[in-house]
Amino acid sequence: MSRPLYRAEAARATTEGGGRTGVTSLWATPALLLAVLAALYFYLSRLRLDTIEARAINPGVIGTQLVEHLELVAVSTVLVIVIAVPLGVLLTRPRLRRFVPVPMALANIGQAVPTIGVLVLLAVTIGIGFQKAIIALVLVSALSVLRNTMVGIQGIDPALIDAGRGIGLSKATVLFRIELPLAVPVMLSGVRVALIFNVSSATLAAFTNAGGLGDLINTGIAVNRTPILLTGSVLTAVLALAIDWLAGLAERFLRPHGL
């Protein structure tokens, strides 16, 4: 076999092997999560649940709490994107860069304060419920999206921006056709971090009557029932890993081709 043909065959084999490895790793997480859920079901099915446990570990109740948890995560993450991405873009504009320390300081404070502290503070000052929990989740998770938006745009080679301006593109066109597309991978990483942070933090919303899987964990602690506590903890962990997996898929498909 000639050397060029040998190299082509080797490259093809490597690509096919990498593709198979990618497919295997892609489905490894769902398979693991299904195995964990099956193990949890097997564990619960072998127990003789009392009345309190049977009432808490009920498919209807768990389904309602899961929907509430997903609503908390979805609404808070969408609001974070709507607020932090435009703000991050504005703060990278030359005229507004001098104002960067103020929003960054506020975002750092929001993330430094524990979520439960923000929830309690809001509960004392403006009340409890779904909307207050959303405010707390937005405050503690906005920093990653804001910072990654700014870092992604500021990390673009200035020569690319100068080239766009040199061929007659307006500032807005350069922003939407050069800067934002190139910054998308970094921005998506920030959104992914905020999403997972909201999944875990939303369990604390149960302490302010906002619902979610945190209710199950809180019930298990309050009544000292290990099956209830274990069910809530496992379901929360599985949900976080599942959403992280879905976010990874979205990040892969939304990433501009060639980057």
BAKE-364978 format. One line per 2 residues: their letters; for each residue x, y, z of N, C-alpha, C. Coordinates in Angstrom, 1 decimal. Layout:
! BAKE-364978
a = X/Y/Z/X/Y/Z/X/Y/Z  ...
END
This chain:
! BAKE-364978
ms = 0.9/-1.2/0.0/0.0/0.0/0.0/0.9/1.2/0.0  0.6/2.2/-0.9/1.4/3.4/-0.9/1.2/4.3/0.3
rp = 2.2/5.1/0.6/2.1/5.9/1.8/0.9/6.9/1.8  0.6/7.6/0.8/-0.6/8.4/0.9/-1.9/7.7/1.1
ly = -2.0/6.5/0.5/-3.2/5.7/0.7/-3.3/5.1/2.1  -2.1/4.8/2.6/-2.0/4.3/4.0/-2.5/5.4/5.0
ra = -2.0/6.6/4.7/-2.4/7.7/5.6/-3.9/8.0/5.5  -4.4/7.9/4.4/-5.9/8.1/4.2/-6.7/7.1/5.0
ea = -6.2/5.8/4.9/-6.9/4.7/5.6/-6.8/4.9/7.1  -5.6/5.3/7.5/-5.4/5.5/9.0/-6.3/6.6/9.5
ar = -6.4/7.7/8.7/-7.2/8.8/9.1/-8.7/8.4/9.2  -9.1/7.6/8.2/-10.5/7.2/8.2/-10.8/6.3/9.4
at = -9.9/5.4/9.7/-10.1/4.5/10.8/-10.2/5.3/12.1  -9.3/6.3/12.2/-9.3/7.2/13.4/-10.6/7.9/13.6
te = -11.1/8.5/12.5/-12.4/9.2/12.5/-13.5/8.3/12.9  -13.5/7.1/12.3/-14.6/6.2/12.7/-14.6/5.8/14.1
gg = -13.3/5.5/14.6/-13.2/5.1/16.0/-13.6/6.3/16.9  -13.2/7.5/16.6/-13.6/8.7/17.4/-15.1/8.8/17.3
gr = -15.7/8.6/16.2/-17.2/8.7/16.1/-17.9/7.7/17.0  -17.4/6.4/17.0/-18.0/5.4/17.9/-17.8/5.8/19.3
tg = -16.6/6.3/19.7/-16.3/6.7/21.0/-17.2/7.8/21.5  -17.4/8.8/20.5/-18.3/9.9/20.8/-19.8/9.5/21.1
vt = -20.2/8.5/20.2/-21.6/8.0/20.4/-21.7/7.3/21.7  -20.7/6.5/22.1/-20.7/5.8/23.3/-20.8/6.7/24.5
sl = -19.9/7.7/24.5/-19.9/8.7/25.6/-21.2/9.5/25.7  -21.8/9.7/24.5/-23.0/10.5/24.5/-24.1/9.8/25.2
wa = -24.2/8.5/25.1/-25.3/7.8/25.7/-25.0/7.1/27.1  -23.7/7.4/27.5/-23.3/6.8/28.8/-24.1/7.4/30.0
tp = -24.2/8.7/29.9/-24.9/9.4/31.0/-26.4/9.0/31.1  -27.2/9.0/30.0/-28.6/8.5/30.2/-28.7/7.1/30.7
al = -27.8/6.3/30.2/-27.8/4.9/30.7/-27.5/4.8/32.2  -26.6/5.6/32.6/-26.2/5.6/34.1/-27.4/6.1/34.9
ll = -28.0/7.2/34.4/-29.2/7.8/35.2/-30.3/6.8/35.2  -30.6/6.1/34.1/-31.7/5.1/34.1/-31.4/4.0/35.1
av = -30.1/3.6/35.2/-29.7/2.6/36.1/-29.9/3.0/37.6  -29.6/4.3/37.8/-29.8/4.8/39.2/-31.3/4.9/39.6
la = -32.1/5.3/38.6/-33.6/5.3/38.9/-34.1/3.9/39.1  -33.6/2.9/38.3/-34.0/1.6/38.5/-33.6/1.0/39.8
al = -32.4/1.4/40.3/-31.9/0.9/41.6/-32.8/1.6/42.7  -33.2/2.8/42.5/-34.0/3.5/43.5/-35.4/2.8/43.6
yf = -36.0/2.5/42.4/-37.3/1.8/42.4/-37.2/0.4/43.0  -36.1/-0.3/42.8/-35.9/-1.6/43.3/-35.8/-1.5/44.9
yl = -35.1/-0.5/45.3/-34.9/-0.3/46.8/-36.3/0.0/47.4  -37.1/0.9/46.8/-38.3/1.3/47.4/-39.4/0.1/47.4
sr = -39.3/-0.6/46.3/-40.3/-1.7/46.1/-40.1/-2.8/47.2  -38.9/-2.9/47.7/-38.6/-4.0/48.7/-38.9/-3.5/50.2
lr = -39.3/-2.2/50.3/-39.6/-1.7/51.6/-41.1/-1.8/51.9  -41.4/-1.9/53.2/-42.8/-1.8/53.6/-43.1/-0.4/54.1
ld = -43.5/0.5/53.2/-43.7/1.9/53.6/-44.8/2.1/54.5  -44.6/3.0/55.5/-45.7/3.3/56.4/-46.6/4.4/55.7
ti = -47.6/4.9/56.4/-48.6/5.8/55.8/-47.9/7.1/55.4  -47.1/7.6/56.2/-46.4/8.9/55.9/-45.5/8.7/54.7
ea = -44.7/7.6/54.6/-43.8/7.4/53.5/-44.6/7.2/52.2  -45.7/6.4/52.3/-46.5/6.1/51.1/-47.1/7.4/50.6
ra = -47.5/8.3/51.5/-48.2/9.6/51.0/-47.1/10.5/50.3  -45.9/10.5/50.9/-44.9/11.4/50.3/-44.3/10.8/49.0
in = -44.0/9.5/49.0/-43.4/8.8/47.8/-44.6/8.3/46.9  -45.3/9.3/46.4/-46.4/9.0/45.5/-46.2/9.5/44.2
pg = -46.4/8.8/43.1/-46.1/9.3/41.7/-46.8/10.6/41.4  -48.0/10.8/41.9/-48.7/12.0/41.6/-48.0/13.2/42.3
vi = -47.7/13.0/43.6/-47.0/14.1/44.4/-45.6/14.4/43.8  -44.9/13.3/43.5/-43.5/13.5/42.9/-43.6/14.2/41.6
gt = -44.6/13.8/40.8/-44.7/14.5/39.5/-45.0/16.0/39.6  -45.9/16.3/40.5/-46.2/17.8/40.8/-44.9/18.5/41.2
ql = -44.2/17.9/42.1/-43.0/18.6/42.6/-41.9/18.7/41.5  -41.8/17.7/40.7/-40.9/17.8/39.6/-41.3/18.9/38.6
ve = -42.5/19.0/38.3/-43.0/20.1/37.4/-42.7/21.5/38.0  -42.9/21.6/39.3/-42.6/22.9/40.0/-41.1/23.2/40.0
hl = -40.3/22.1/40.2/-38.9/22.3/40.1/-38.4/22.8/38.7  -38.9/22.1/37.7/-38.6/22.5/36.3/-39.0/23.9/36.0
el = -40.2/24.3/36.5/-40.7/25.7/36.3/-39.7/26.7/37.0  -39.3/26.4/38.2/-38.3/27.3/38.8/-37.1/27.5/38.0
va = -36.5/26.3/37.5/-35.3/26.4/36.8/-35.5/27.1/35.5  -36.5/26.7/34.7/-36.7/27.3/33.4/-37.0/28.8/33.5
vs = -37.8/29.3/34.3/-38.1/30.7/34.4/-36.9/31.5/34.9  -36.2/31.0/35.9/-35.0/31.7/36.4/-33.9/31.8/35.3
tv = -33.7/30.7/34.6/-32.6/30.6/33.6/-33.0/31.6/32.4  -34.2/31.6/32.0/-34.6/32.5/30.9/-34.4/33.9/31.3
lv = -34.8/34.3/32.5/-34.6/35.6/33.0/-33.2/36.0/33.1  -32.3/35.1/33.5/-30.9/35.3/33.6/-30.3/35.6/32.2
iv = -30.7/34.8/31.2/-30.2/35.1/29.9/-30.7/36.4/29.3  -32.0/36.7/29.5/-32.6/38.0/29.0/-31.9/39.2/29.7
ia = -31.5/39.1/30.9/-30.9/40.2/31.6/-29.4/40.3/31.4  -28.7/39.1/31.6/-27.3/39.1/31.7/-26.6/39.2/30.3
vp = -27.2/38.6/29.3/-26.6/38.7/28.0/-26.6/40.1/27.4  -27.7/40.8/27.3/-27.7/42.1/26.8/-26.8/43.1/27.6
lg = -26.9/42.9/29.0/-26.0/43.7/29.8/-24.5/43.4/29.6  -24.2/42.2/29.4/-22.8/41.8/29.1/-22.3/42.4/27.8
vl = -23.2/42.4/26.8/-22.9/43.0/25.5/-22.7/44.5/25.6  -23.6/45.2/26.3/-23.5/46.6/26.5/-22.2/47.0/27.2
lt = -21.8/46.2/28.2/-20.6/46.6/29.0/-19.3/46.4/28.2  -19.4/45.7/27.1/-18.2/45.5/26.2/-18.1/46.7/25.2
rp = -19.1/47.5/25.1/-19.0/48.7/24.2/-18.0/49.7/24.8  -17.2/50.4/24.0/-16.2/51.3/24.5/-16.8/52.4/25.4
rl = -17.9/52.9/25.1/-18.5/54.0/25.9/-18.9/53.6/27.3  -19.2/52.3/27.5/-19.8/51.9/28.8/-18.8/51.0/29.6
rr = -17.6/50.8/29.1/-16.6/50.0/29.8/-16.2/50.5/31.2  -16.3/51.9/31.3/-16.0/52.4/32.6/-17.0/52.1/33.7
fv = -18.2/51.6/33.3/-19.2/51.2/34.3/-19.1/49.7/34.6  -18.2/49.0/34.1/-18.1/47.6/34.3/-18.0/47.2/35.8
pv = -17.2/47.9/36.6/-17.1/47.5/38.0/-18.4/47.4/38.8  -19.3/48.3/38.5/-20.6/48.3/39.3/-21.4/47.1/39.1
pm = -21.8/46.7/37.9/-22.6/45.5/37.8/-21.9/44.2/38.2  -20.5/44.2/37.9/-19.8/43.0/38.3/-19.7/42.9/39.8
al = -19.6/44.0/40.5/-19.5/43.9/41.9/-20.9/43.4/42.5  -22.0/43.9/41.9/-23.3/43.5/42.3/-23.5/42.0/42.1
an = -23.0/41.5/40.9/-23.2/40.1/40.5/-22.3/39.2/41.4  -21.1/39.7/41.8/-20.2/39.0/42.7/-20.8/38.8/44.0
ig = -21.5/39.9/44.5/-22.1/39.9/45.8/-23.3/38.9/45.8  -24.1/38.9/44.7/-25.2/38.0/44.6/-24.8/36.5/44.6
qa = -23.6/36.2/44.0/-23.1/34.8/43.9/-22.4/34.5/45.2  -21.8/35.4/45.9/-21.1/35.1/47.1/-22.0/34.8/48.3
vp = -23.2/35.5/48.3/-24.1/35.2/49.4/-24.8/33.9/49.1  -24.9/33.0/50.1/-25.6/31.7/49.9/-27.0/31.9/49.5
ti = -27.5/30.9/48.6/-28.8/31.0/48.1/-29.9/31.1/49.2  -29.7/30.2/50.3/-30.6/30.2/51.4/-30.7/31.6/52.1
gv = -29.5/32.3/52.1/-29.5/33.6/52.7/-30.3/34.6/51.9  -30.2/34.5/50.6/-31.0/35.4/49.7/-32.4/35.1/49.9
lv = -32.8/33.8/49.9/-34.2/33.4/50.0/-34.8/33.9/51.4  -34.0/33.8/52.4/-34.5/34.2/53.7/-34.7/35.7/53.8
ll = -33.7/36.4/53.2/-33.7/37.9/53.1/-35.0/38.4/52.4  -35.2/37.8/51.2/-36.4/38.1/50.4/-37.7/37.8/51.2
av = -37.7/36.6/51.9/-38.9/36.2/52.6/-39.2/37.2/53.7  -38.2/37.7/54.3/-38.4/38.7/55.4/-38.8/40.0/54.9
ti = -38.3/40.4/53.8/-38.5/41.8/53.3/-39.8/41.9/52.4  -39.9/40.9/51.4/-41.0/41.1/50.5/-42.0/39.9/50.4
gi = -41.7/38.8/51.2/-42.6/37.7/51.3/-42.0/36.5/50.7  -42.9/35.4/50.7/-42.5/34.1/50.2/-43.3/33.7/48.9
gf = -42.9/32.6/48.3/-43.6/32.1/47.1/-42.7/32.0/45.9  -43.4/31.6/44.8/-42.7/31.3/43.6/-41.9/32.5/43.0
qk = -42.5/33.6/43.0/-41.8/34.8/42.4/-40.6/35.2/43.2  -40.7/35.1/44.5/-39.5/35.5/45.3/-38.4/34.5/45.1
ai = -38.7/33.3/45.0/-37.7/32.3/44.7/-37.0/32.5/43.4  -37.8/32.9/42.4/-37.2/33.3/41.1/-36.2/34.4/41.2
ia = -36.6/35.4/42.0/-35.7/36.6/42.2/-34.4/36.1/42.8  -34.5/35.3/43.8/-33.2/34.8/44.4/-32.4/34.0/43.5
lv = -33.0/33.1/42.7/-32.2/32.3/41.8/-31.5/33.1/40.7  -32.2/34.2/40.2/-31.6/35.1/39.2/-30.4/35.8/39.8
lv = -30.6/36.3/41.1/-29.5/37.0/41.7/-28.3/36.2/41.9  -28.4/34.9/42.2/-27.2/34.1/42.6/-26.6/33.4/41.3
sa = -27.3/33.4/40.2/-26.8/32.7/39.0/-26.5/33.6/37.8  -26.7/34.9/37.9/-26.5/35.8/36.8/-25.0/36.0/36.5
ls = -24.2/35.9/37.5/-22.8/36.2/37.3/-22.1/35.4/36.2  -22.4/34.1/36.2/-21.7/33.2/35.2/-22.0/33.6/33.7
vl = -23.3/34.0/33.5/-23.7/34.4/32.2/-23.2/35.8/31.8  -23.2/36.7/32.8/-22.7/38.0/32.5/-21.2/38.0/32.3
rn = -20.5/37.3/33.1/-19.0/37.3/33.0/-18.6/36.6/31.7  -19.3/35.4/31.3/-18.9/34.7/30.1/-19.2/35.5/28.9
tm = -20.3/36.2/28.9/-20.7/37.0/27.8/-19.6/38.1/27.5  -19.1/38.7/28.6/-18.1/39.7/28.4/-16.8/39.1/28.0
vg = -16.4/38.0/28.6/-15.1/37.4/28.3/-15.1/36.9/26.9  -16.3/36.3/26.4/-16.4/35.8/25.1/-16.2/36.9/24.1
iq = -16.8/38.0/24.3/-16.7/39.1/23.3/-15.3/39.8/23.4  -14.8/40.0/24.6/-13.5/40.6/24.8/-12.4/39.8/24.3
gi = -12.6/38.4/24.2/-11.5/37.5/23.8/-11.4/37.4/22.3  -12.2/38.1/21.5/-12.2/38.0/20.0/-11.0/38.8/19.5
dp = -10.3/38.3/18.6/-9.1/39.0/18.0/-9.6/40.3/17.4  -9.0/41.4/17.9/-9.4/42.8/17.3/-9.2/42.9/15.8
al = -8.2/42.1/15.3/-8.0/42.2/13.8/-9.3/41.7/13.0  -10.0/40.8/13.6/-11.3/40.4/12.9/-12.3/41.5/12.9
id = -12.4/42.2/14.0/-13.3/43.3/14.1/-12.9/44.5/13.1  -11.6/44.7/13.1/-11.0/45.8/12.2/-11.3/45.4/10.8
ag = -11.2/44.1/10.5/-11.4/43.6/9.1/-12.9/43.8/8.7  -13.8/43.5/9.6/-15.2/43.8/9.4/-15.5/45.2/9.1
rg = -14.9/46.1/10.0/-15.1/47.5/9.8/-14.5/48.0/8.5  -13.4/47.4/8.1/-12.6/47.8/6.9/-13.4/47.5/5.7
ig = -14.3/46.5/5.6/-15.0/46.2/4.4/-16.4/46.9/4.4  -16.6/47.8/5.4/-17.7/48.7/5.4/-18.9/48.2/6.2
ls = -18.7/47.2/7.1/-19.8/46.8/8.0/-20.0/47.8/9.1  -21.2/48.0/9.5/-21.6/48.9/10.6/-21.2/48.2/11.9
ka = -21.2/49.0/13.0/-20.9/48.5/14.3/-21.9/47.4/14.7  -23.2/47.6/14.4/-24.2/46.6/14.7/-24.0/45.4/13.9
tv = -23.7/45.5/12.7/-23.4/44.3/11.8/-22.2/43.5/12.3  -21.2/44.2/12.7/-20.0/43.6/13.2/-20.3/42.8/14.5
lf = -21.2/43.4/15.3/-21.6/42.8/16.6/-22.3/41.5/16.3  -23.3/41.5/15.5/-24.2/40.4/15.3/-23.7/39.3/14.3
ri = -22.7/39.7/13.4/-22.2/38.8/12.4/-20.8/38.3/12.7  -20.1/39.0/13.6/-18.7/38.6/13.9/-18.5/38.3/15.4
el = -18.8/39.3/16.2/-18.5/39.2/17.7/-19.4/38.2/18.4  -20.7/38.3/18.3/-21.6/37.3/19.0/-21.4/35.9/18.5
pl = -21.4/35.6/17.2/-21.1/34.2/16.7/-19.9/33.6/17.3  -18.8/34.4/17.3/-17.5/33.9/17.8/-17.5/33.8/19.3
av = -18.4/34.5/20.0/-18.4/34.4/21.5/-19.4/33.4/22.0  -20.2/32.8/21.1/-21.2/31.8/21.4/-20.7/30.7/22.3
pv = -19.6/30.0/22.0/-19.1/28.9/22.8/-18.9/29.3/24.3  -18.3/30.4/24.5/-18.0/30.9/25.9/-19.3/31.3/26.5
ml = -20.2/31.9/25.8/-21.5/32.3/26.4/-22.4/31.1/26.8  -22.3/30.1/25.9/-23.1/28.9/26.2/-22.6/28.1/27.4
sg = -21.3/28.2/27.6/-20.7/27.6/28.9/-21.2/28.3/30.1  -21.4/29.6/30.0/-21.9/30.4/31.2/-23.4/30.0/31.4
vr = -24.1/29.9/30.4/-25.5/29.5/30.5/-25.7/28.1/31.1  -24.8/27.2/30.7/-24.8/25.9/31.2/-24.5/25.9/32.7
va = -23.6/26.7/33.2/-23.2/26.8/34.6/-24.4/27.3/35.4  -25.1/28.4/34.8/-26.2/29.0/35.5/-27.4/28.0/35.6
li = -27.6/27.2/34.5/-28.7/26.3/34.5/-28.5/25.2/35.6  -27.3/24.6/35.7/-27.0/23.6/36.7/-27.1/24.2/38.1
fn = -26.6/25.4/38.2/-26.6/26.1/39.6/-28.1/26.3/40.0  -29.0/26.6/39.1/-30.4/26.8/39.4/-31.1/25.5/39.8
vs = -30.7/24.4/39.1/-31.3/23.1/39.4/-31.0/22.8/40.9  -29.7/22.9/41.3/-29.4/22.6/42.7/-29.9/23.6/43.7
sa = -29.9/24.9/43.3/-30.4/25.9/44.3/-31.9/25.9/44.4  -32.6/25.4/43.4/-34.1/25.4/43.5/-34.6/24.5/44.6
tl = -33.8/23.5/45.0/-34.2/22.7/46.1/-34.5/23.5/47.4  -33.7/24.6/47.6/-33.9/25.4/48.7/-35.2/26.3/48.7
aa = -35.8/26.4/47.5/-37.0/27.2/47.4/-38.1/26.6/48.2  -38.0/25.3/48.6/-39.1/24.7/49.4/-39.2/25.4/50.8
ft = -38.1/26.0/51.2/-38.2/26.7/52.5/-39.0/28.0/52.5  -39.3/28.5/51.2/-40.1/29.7/51.1/-41.4/29.4/50.4
na = -41.8/28.2/50.5/-43.1/27.8/50.0/-43.2/27.9/48.5  -42.1/27.6/47.8/-42.1/27.8/46.3/-42.2/26.4/45.6
gg = -42.3/25.3/46.4/-42.4/24.0/45.8/-41.1/23.4/45.3  -41.2/22.4/44.5/-40.1/21.7/43.9/-39.7/20.5/44.7
lg = -38.7/19.8/44.2/-38.2/18.6/44.8/-37.6/18.8/46.2  -37.3/20.0/46.5/-36.9/20.3/47.9/-37.9/20.0/48.9
dl = -39.2/20.1/48.5/-40.3/19.7/49.5/-40.1/18.3/49.9  -39.7/17.4/49.0/-39.6/16.0/49.4/-38.4/15.8/50.3
in = -37.3/16.5/50.1/-36.2/16.4/51.0/-36.5/17.0/52.4  -37.2/18.1/52.3/-37.6/18.8/53.6/-38.5/17.9/54.4
tg = -39.4/17.2/53.7/-40.4/16.3/54.4/-39.6/15.1/55.1  -38.6/14.6/54.3/-37.9/13.5/54.8/-37.1/13.9/56.1
ia = -36.6/15.1/56.1/-35.8/15.6/57.3/-36.8/15.8/58.4  -37.9/16.4/58.1/-38.9/16.8/59.2/-39.5/15.6/59.9
vn = -39.8/14.5/59.1/-40.5/13.4/59.7/-39.5/12.2/60.0  -38.2/12.5/59.7/-37.1/11.5/60.0/-37.4/10.2/59.3
rt = -37.7/10.3/58.0/-37.9/9.1/57.2/-36.8/9.0/56.1  -35.9/8.0/56.2/-34.8/7.9/55.2/-35.3/7.6/53.8
pi = -36.3/6.8/53.6/-36.8/6.6/52.2/-37.2/7.8/51.5  -37.9/8.7/52.2/-38.4/10.0/51.6/-37.2/10.9/51.3
ll = -36.3/11.0/52.3/-35.1/11.8/52.1/-34.2/11.3/50.9  -34.0/10.0/50.9/-33.2/9.4/49.8/-33.9/9.6/48.5
tg = -35.2/9.4/48.4/-35.9/9.6/47.1/-35.7/11.0/46.6  -35.9/12.0/47.5/-35.8/13.4/47.1/-34.4/13.7/46.6
sv = -33.4/13.2/47.4/-32.0/13.5/47.0/-31.6/12.9/45.7  -32.0/11.6/45.5/-31.6/10.9/44.3/-32.3/11.6/43.1
lt = -33.5/11.9/43.2/-34.3/12.5/42.1/-33.7/13.9/41.7  -33.3/14.6/42.7/-32.6/15.9/42.5/-31.3/15.8/41.8
av = -30.5/14.8/42.2/-29.2/14.6/41.6/-29.4/14.1/40.1  -30.3/13.2/39.9/-30.6/12.7/38.6/-31.1/13.8/37.7
la = -32.0/14.7/38.2/-32.5/15.8/37.4/-31.3/16.7/37.0  -30.4/17.0/38.0/-29.3/17.9/37.7/-28.4/17.3/36.6
la = -28.1/16.0/36.7/-27.2/15.4/35.7/-27.9/15.3/34.3  -29.2/15.1/34.4/-30.0/15.0/33.1/-30.0/16.3/32.4
id = -30.2/17.4/33.1/-30.2/18.7/32.5/-28.8/19.1/32.1  -27.8/18.7/32.8/-26.5/19.0/32.4/-26.2/18.3/31.1
wl = -26.6/17.1/30.9/-26.4/16.3/29.7/-27.2/17.0/28.5  -28.4/17.4/28.8/-29.2/18.1/27.7/-28.5/19.4/27.3
ag = -28.0/20.1/28.4/-27.3/21.4/28.1/-26.0/21.1/27.3  -25.4/20.0/27.5/-24.2/19.7/26.8/-24.5/19.4/25.3
la = -25.7/18.7/25.1/-26.1/18.5/23.7/-26.4/19.8/23.0  -27.2/20.7/23.7/-27.5/22.0/23.1/-26.3/22.8/22.8
er = -25.3/22.7/23.7/-24.0/23.5/23.5/-23.3/22.9/22.3  -23.4/21.6/22.1/-22.7/21.0/20.9/-23.4/21.4/19.6
fl = -24.7/21.5/19.6/-25.4/21.7/18.3/-25.6/23.2/18.0  -25.5/24.1/19.1/-25.7/25.5/18.9/-24.3/26.2/18.6
rp = -23.3/25.4/18.9/-21.9/26.0/18.6/-21.8/26.2/17.1  -21.4/27.4/16.7/-21.2/27.7/15.2/-20.2/26.7/14.6
hg = -20.5/26.2/13.4/-19.6/25.3/12.7/-18.3/25.9/12.4  -17.3/25.1/12.6/-15.9/25.5/12.4/-15.2/26.0/13.6
l = -15.9/26.2/14.7/-15.2/26.7/15.9/-14.9/25.5/16.9
END
